[in-house]
Amino acid sequence: MEKQSDEYLGVMDAEYARGRLEKKYLNYRYRVRAQVAANAFREFHPHMKTVDVLEMGAADALTLLHIRELLGANGTFDGIEYAQELIDEAPALPSDTRVIQGDVMNLPDEIQDESYDLTSVLAVLEHLSNPQACVDEAFRVLKPGGIFVATCPNPFWDDVAGKFGMVADEFHETEVNSEVLVTLCQNAGFETIAYRPFMWVFTGVLPYIGVELDPQMSLMVDDLVHKMGLLDFSFVNQAVVAQKPK
Ligand SMILES: C[S@@+](CC[C@H](N)C(=O)[O-])C[C@H]1O[C@@H](n2cnc3c(N)ncnc32)[C@H](O)[C@@H]1O
């Protein structure tokens, strides 16, 4: 795909979608991210029946579709993706789900203020030239009390995985660590902000050697390891969960 400018070096191509269908570890990784987003939402809104979701940087919509399933498939499920060729790789979408071509740092006009209960930015911020603009947009379009979830690979483990050829050679524009994640949320106006490492290095590696893992189960292991303390450096992924003031 022709990249339009340096601002969009983190935009991916159709190869990414094909890899997700073929490689078990990529499938596992996106299902864990979807589970992190759905679990975080349910923690704050356990009984909300209809949920309006915006997945920012939605690629081929597989993660969005999985979030939809996990939240009970009742509401509207929108995705924003810059690469039209990735949108074209999406499977047939249900009538409540769509992916719109656009920039997560400057959302299309049809995405209105205060219209979503959950905005997710999963494995995207590190690809952006201006992650703050994306988090600001996520805040703007959330309803009061709405939940924002962002995930990013831990820069240290991402580097290690790159050296062992375990992650594709993706372009990362920004190094996002725990402080950066929390600061992005604070700057946008979020008040309740929780930082959560996930995907323990020992479980995260299993899908690479062909062991199938249930995402919810692997997050339960993460929770146990996290509670033991002192081992937070051993998570390959990190999430921030924040609520827009009511
Ligand atoms: C690593 S993928 C993550 C996909 C999905 N969120 C998930 O968790 O499985 C990052 C996606 O963000 C998209 N992206 C990068 N920069 C973007 C931008 N400025 N606007 C919209 N999408 C963008 C990429 O093209 C790619 O599809």
The ligand as a Gaussian input file, in Angstrom:
#p B3LYP/6-31G(d) Opt

LIG

0 1
 C       -1.673000      -3.800000      15.354000
 S       -3.141000      -3.376000      14.499000
 C       -4.346000      -3.625000      15.763000
 C       -5.712000      -3.986000      15.225000
 C       -6.805000      -4.175000      16.286000
 N       -7.033000      -2.956000      17.036000
 C       -6.463000      -5.297000      17.219000
 O       -6.284000      -5.069000      18.421000
 O       -6.385000      -6.435000      16.773000
 C       -3.057000      -1.590000      14.353000
 C       -4.075000      -1.051000      13.364000
 O       -4.136000       0.385000      13.448000
 C       -4.218000       0.906000      12.112000
 N       -3.790000       2.314000      12.104000
 C       -2.531000       2.802000      12.246000
 N       -2.533000       4.153000      12.187000
 C       -3.832000       4.532000      12.007000
 C       -4.491000       5.790000      11.887000
 N       -3.821000       6.945000      11.956000
 N       -5.836000       5.808000      11.735000
 C       -6.540000       4.647000      11.673000
 N       -5.980000       3.413000      11.772000
 C       -4.644000       3.357000      11.949000
 C       -3.310000      -0.033000      11.330000
 O       -3.524000       0.068000       9.935000
 C       -3.723000      -1.385000      11.915000
 O       -4.831000      -1.921000      11.287000

